[in-house]
């Protein structure tokens, strides 16, 4: 499995339980309009992760990007949400590395 697909799977695991992507074409359009670098072969969750990386502090309405936070996260600001996602992604990445790669290197 390529690195890109591994990262996509981890990002998807973190975001699927927290975000609903209800308009994939709108999300794709916003990626292009905002000039956000992304990998088209990855999932929409990876695209959203890239949008949050570059714009969490400026985005006022996530629904304008075709996504919304699930109710249990709706009280958070996007910068707070991004921090939570980054922390969980880091922990999940560490666990994945330790499980599959640490013994190799």
N, C-alpha and C positions, 0 to 999 in steps of 0.2 A: 504494500500500500504506500502511495506517495506521501511525502510530508504534508503537502497541501490537503490531501484527503484526511489524513490523521488529525490535523488541526481543525478541519471542518467538522469532523465527528465530535471533537471535544467541545468546540464552540456551540455546536448544535445541542449537545447534552446540557450545557449550562443555560442556554437561552430558551430552549423549548418549554421549560417549566415556568418561565417568567414572562414571556412575550407571545402575543398572537400577531402573526403576520397575516393580514386580511386582504392585502392588495399587492401581490408580487410585481405586477407590471408597474405600479406606481413607485414601489421601492426601487426597481431597476431604473426607472426614469429619473428619480432623484439622485441615484448614484452618478448617472451621466451628467445631469444638470449641475451637480455640486463638484464634479470632477474628483470623485472619491475613487482611489485605486482599489480594485477588487479583482477577484478571479471569477470569471463568469461560470466556470464549471463547479464552483462551490455552491453550497445551499444559500437560500435567502437569509438564513440566520447568520452565516458568515458575512454576508453583505451588510446586514444590520450592525454587526459587531464593528465593521470598518467605519460605518457612519457614526456610531457612538464614539469610536476612538477619536475621530477628527472634529465632531460637532456637538458632543453632549452638552457643552457649556453654552452653545448658541441656539440649539433647537428648542423652540417653545411648544411645538405641537408635534408629537411623534406620529400622530395619525396622518399628518400631511405627508408622511413617508410610507404610509401603508401598514403601519404597525401600532400596537398599543400594549402597554404594560398590563399584565393580568391584575385583577382586583387586589390581591395581597401585596402588590408592589406599587400600585397606583398612587400611594401617598408620597412616594419618593420623588425627589427631583432627578432629572436625568444624570447630572454629575454624581449624585449619590448612588443611583442605580448602576452607572458605569463602574464605579469603584467596587461595588458588590460583585458585579460580573467579573471584573478583572481579578479580584481576590479569589473567587471560586475557580476561575479558569486557571490561575496560577497553581492552586492546590491540586486540581485535577491533572494538570500537565505534569506536576512533580510525581504524583502517584503513577501516572502512565509511564514516565521515564524510569522510575525505580522498578516498576514491574517488568518492563520489556527491554530496557537498555543498560541499566546500571551494571549488571553482571557482565555485559559484553565489553565494556570499556574499562 
